[in-house]
Amino acid sequence: MVSQGGALEAASSTALISTDPPYYDNIGYSDLSDFFYVWLRRTLRDIYPDLLGTMLVPKAEELVANPYRHGGKEGAKDFFEDGFRKVFARARQSALPDFPITVYYAFKQSESSEAGETSTGWETLLEGMIRSGWSITATWPVRSELSNRMIASDTNALASSIVLALRPRPDDAPTTDRAGFIAALQAELPDALRKLQQGGIAPVDLPQAAIGPGMAVFSRYAKVVEASGQPMSVHSALARINEILDQVLNEQEGDFDATTRFALAWYRQHGYTTGQFGDADNLARARNTSVAAMDRDEILTSRAGKVALVRPADTDAGYDVTTDEHTSAWEVLHHVIRSVQSETEGVGPAGELLARAAARPNGPVDPDLVKELAFLLFSIAEKNGWTADALAFNTIATSWPDVTAAARSVPARSEPVQGVFDFSEEE
């Protein structure tokens, strides 16, 4: 049976709940509906008099934070948070013991403050659920957003929804202090993040997806106590989760070769623009490489005292990774990006290049490291506002399953075998 009703009414009954809740002040669907409603009312009022009995779409009970309906931003915030908590508190009372409820979320909005970087929408959503007695037990990124929708055109729009599985938090849940919470995050979050990366989630979705396993740690406690004795807020917990995410991405740098570590450090400072040779030389020496060697390998250009990294589009289309004496994760990633973006090549040749790089007898390149590099570069590009770069890195990471599938289809190249003469044989 299908029925229409308010969220509070639906949550009052014993039901298995799966919901995509309103995203704070992101979209006012009732206002949007008015555009269509006035025409539907003119044509269908005689057929559905109860449904189309109002002049415009009813808006008073819509659970969104509209400042002009609630006396300003503070009134809108209070209305939304109070209503949200009531819905999840009511659902908590009638929750089925054998089944979790699921909550979908796909909202990218963040703000930076002295406490760190957080998401206003996520903060409000999670605060309402956790204060209502729910614990996050699992999270899954789900590919749900079409890349060709208008809002995603040439942007780093989210590609996934994050699904949170919630169960009632036990009444005897333990408490911990700030140090205990951070220690638990550091122990559990890195492995969860690597699994998300291996699972094919796009870099643009990773910060949102990381909130799930991070808040799973936070919500298992009845209370996390700050040094001041006050309970830790969701705002503060989200900032700590983002700090761990940055640490995990930065720690991955230690797994890369010297050339890639140099290029990462240079990219973080200059992107693909030019910098001074002296700075590049000092940075290269510290990483046991040289500007001259990287210039010869066409990783960068060094001319007239100026140094710049070579963009993916400017890499050599005739590059052969099997004959390159000194290749790196940086080189392989940039050639793969060029190949995927090329009108004449595409995923097939990119997969072949990746397969040849992984099979090099002298210095193979780990494809997983190449993918991790794309995630790290996306994070750097997005923080610096380099939209075109971020889009390229996000696209290649999103296409990675196709590239690796193409790589697996490449036949192994047999190595030449040195023949020998058998002088013991007689004619």
N, C-alpha and C positions, 0 to 999 in steps of 0.2 A: 504494500500500500504506500502511495506517495501522498504526503501532506505538506502544507506550507505553514510555517509558524516562526516565531521568534526563537533566537538561540537559547534564551533562558528557559523557555517552555520545552524545547527539544531536549535540553540537558537534564530536565527534571525526571524524565522517564528512564527506565532501565533499558539502555540501548547501547549498541556497539557504535562508537563515535569515530568518524573520520572527517576532519574538517580543514578547510582552507580559510583561516580567519581573516578579518579585515586588517589591513596594514596601517594602523594608526591614522595618519592624515594623508596617506599616499593617493588614494582614489576615493572620491565620493560617488558611489555608484547610483545613488538615488538622484543626484543632480544630473548625472549622465543619462539616466533613464528618461528624464523629462523630455528629452529631444524626440524620443520615439513614442512616449506615452500619449502625448497630446493627439497624435494621429491615430493610434490604436483606439483611443477613447472615442474618437469621432466615428470610427467604422464598426467597432465591436461592442459599444456600450449596451445596445439592446440585447445582445447575446449573453454578455457577462456583466450584468448590472452591479453585482456585489464587488467584483474584482476591479471594475473601472468606475466606481462611484465617486471618487475624489477628483478635484480639478487637476491636481498634479500628483506625482508619486509621493506617498507618505514618507516623511523623513525624521519624525521626532524620535523614533526608536532605533534608527540606524546607528550601529555601533562604530562610528568613526569620529575622529577628533576634528570637527569643523569649528574653527574659532568664531565664525559669525553666528553660529547657532547657540553658543554656550558662553557668551560674554567675554570672549578673548581666548588666548592660547592656554592660560592656566585653567579656565573653566572647561575648555575642550579636553585638555589632558586629564583632568579629574573625572569627567564624564566617561571617557574611554576606559581609563584604568579601573574605575569602580565597576563599570559594566562587565569588563573582561574578567575581573576577579570573581564576580558573582556567577558568571556562566561556568567557569572552571571549578569553582567551589561546589556548585550544584552538581556538576558532572562527577566530581570527586565523591560526593555522597551516594550517588547511584551507580558507581562504576562496577562493571562486571569483574569478579575476581580472577577469572581465567583468561581474560583478553585485555591487551593494552588498547588505549585510544591512540590515534595517529593524527598529527597536526602538520600540515604542509606550510612551508614558508619559502618565499622567494622575493626578498626585499633587500635591495642594496642601497643603504644609506648609512654613512658614517660621519663621525665628527671627531676632531682631535682636541684634547685639552691637556692640562697638566697631569691628569690621571692616566693618560694614554688614549689610544684610538678605540672608539666604541661605535656601535650602531644604535641609533635612537629607536628604530623600529624593533630590532631584536630585543633591546633592553626592556621595552615596555611589554612585549609579548612574553618574554621569559619571566619577568617579575610577576606577572599575573598568574602564570602557571605554577611557579615554585611556591609563591605565597599561599596558593590554594591547596597545597599539600601534595603536589605531583612531583615525581622523580623521573628524569629522562633516562631511559634504559637502553635505547639504541637510536642511531641516526642513519639515514640513507640518502645520498644524493640521487635524485631522479631526473633524467633528462626530460624536461617538460616544456621548455620555452623554445619556440621556433626561431631560428637564426634569421629568417627572412621577414619577421614581423617588423613593422615600421620603426618601432622604438629601438630595435637592435641593429638597424642599418648602419654599418661603419662605426659601431661603438663597441665598448667592452661590456655590453649588457650581459646579465646573468643568463647562463644556458640551462641551469638546473634549479629545481625546487629541492629544498632540504626537508625530508620527512622525519619528524621526531616521534618516537614511540614513548608513550608515557604510561606509567603505572603509579598507583597511590603510594606515596612514601610511607614506610612503616612508622607507626606512632613512636616506636622506640629507636628511631634513627639516631646515630651518634652525632656529636658535635666535634669540631676541630678548630684550631686557630689558623691564622694567616699562613704561618710557616708550614703547617701540616697540609693545607690546601695546595700551596705552591709545590711542595715536595710530591704530592700525589699527581699534580699536573705534569711535572717534569718526568715522572716515572711512566705515565700512561699516554700522554698526548703525542710524543714523537712517533711512537709506533702506529698510533691511529692515523696520524697525518701521512705517514709513508704508505699506509694501506689505501688511503684516499687517492694519493698520487698514482699508485699502481693500478687503481680501479678505473682510471681513465677520466677522472673529474678534471674539468677545465681549470686553468690557473685563476681565471676571474671568479670562479666559484669557491676556491679553496678557503679564503678567509671566512665565508659564510658557513661552509661545511665544517670547518674546524670548531665552530661554536658548539656543534652538537656533542662531540666527545668531551669537550672542555666543560660544558654545562652538565654533562652526565656525572662528572666528578663533583661539581659544585652542588648539584641537587640531591646527591645521595646523603648529604649531611642535613640534619635538622637546623643547624646554624654553623656558620663560619665566623669566628670572632676575631675582630681586628685588634691591634695592639692597644687601642683606646678602650677596648671593652665593648664597643658597639658591633652589631652584626654587619658583616660585609655585604654591601649592596651588589646587585647584579651588574650595575655599571662598573664597579671596581673589579668584579670577577671577569667581565668581558675584556677589560684592559689587560689583566694578567694573561688571559688566554691569547690575546694578540701578541703579547711580548714573547710567549713561548713559541708561537708560530714563527715570529721573526728569528728567534734563536735557532730553531730547527732548520730553517732555510739557510741561514748564515753558516751553521755548522757543516752543512753539506759541502761548502767550499773546500774543506779539508780533503775531500775525496777526489778532487779534480787534479789534473796534471798542472805543471808549473805554468805553461802557456795560458791555460784557461783561467788560472787564479790571477795572473797578471791582467788578462783581458777583462775579467769581472771587476777588478779593482779600478781599472781605467774607465770602464763603461759606467761604473757607479759615479765617477767624478765628471766625466765629459760626454757620456753617450757616444754618438758617432761624430761629434764635433772635434775640432783640433785642440791639442794642448801642447805644452812646451816639451821639447826633447829632453831637457834636463830632468824634469819630473818623471817622464816615462823611463829614462835610463835608471834613475834611482829605484823606481818601483820594480823594474825588471830584474835588477841585480838582487834585490831583496827576495825575489822568487826564483833565483837561480836560472835565469834566462837572459836574453839580450834583445834589444830593440832591433839590431841588425839581423839577427836570426829570424825574428818574427816578420821583418820586412821582406826577407827573402821568401818566407813561407806564405806571403800575401795575407797575413792576418791583419797587418796594419800598413800604413804608408808613413815613411819618415823622410820629409823633404824640407830643406831650408830651415831646420830647427823646429819644425812643426810635426806633430805625430797625430794620426787619426786612425781609428779602427775601420776596417773595410766592412761596409754594409753587406747584408746577404745578397742583395740584388746586384752588387758589384763584384761578387766572387766569380772565379773563372768557370765558365760552363764546361770546359774540357778537363776539369780536375779529375785525376785518377787517384783515389785514396790508397790503392794497392801499391803504387809506385812512389808515393810521398814518404820520404824517409822519416819525417817527424810530424805526425798528425796529432790532433788533439780533439777533445770533446767540443771545444769552441768551433774549430774548423768544420767538423762533421755536422754540427747543428746548423751552421750558417749555410753550408752547401745543401743540406736537406731542405731548409727553408726556401732557398733560391729555386731548388728543383720543384717543390710543391707549388710555388707561386708562378712558375714558368708556364707560359701558354703552350710551349712545345714539349714539355716534359710531364710533370705531375707526380702522382703518388707512386707509380710503378718504378721509375728511375730513382726516386728518393729512397724507396725500399731497397733497391739494389745497392745503392751507395751505402746504406746503413748495414746491409748484410756483409758487404766487402770490408767495411771498417771493423766489424766485429770479428771477422775471420782472418785479419792480418796476422801472419805468423810472427812478425816482429812488431810488437806494440799494438795489440788489438784495443779497440775502443768499446767500452761497455755501453750498449744502447740505453740501459736504465740511467746511466749518468748523463747521457745526452738529454734525456727527457727531464731529469731533475734540473739540468741547466736551463731549460726552457721555462720551468716554473720559477726559478730564481730570477732570471732576467725579466720575466713578466712583473714580478714583485717590485724590482728596482725601477722599471720603466713606469709603472703605474704611480709609484710614490713620487716620481719626478715629473709627472704630467706629460710623458712622452707617448702620446696616444697611438701614433702610427706604429711605434716599436712594440708597445704592449699588445696591440691587435695582432701583429705578426707572431709574437711568441705565444699568445693565447691560441691562435689558430693552429699553429703547428702542434701544440700539446693536445688540442682537441682532436686533431687528425692522427694522432700517434697510433691508435689501434689499426688504422688503415695502412699506415706506413710500415708498422711491424708485421702486419699480415702479408704485405707485399715482400718484405724482407725474408719471411719464412718460405716463400715460394721460389726464391732464387736458388738454383742448384749449386751445390758445393763445387768450388773450383778445385780440381785435382792438381796437386803439386807435381812438377816434373821429377821423374825418378832417374838417378844416375845409373847408367848401365855399366856392367863390368865384363871383362873378357875372362873366359875360362880356358887357361892355357893347358889344363890337364887333359883336355880332349884331344884325341888323335884323329887324323884324317883317315 
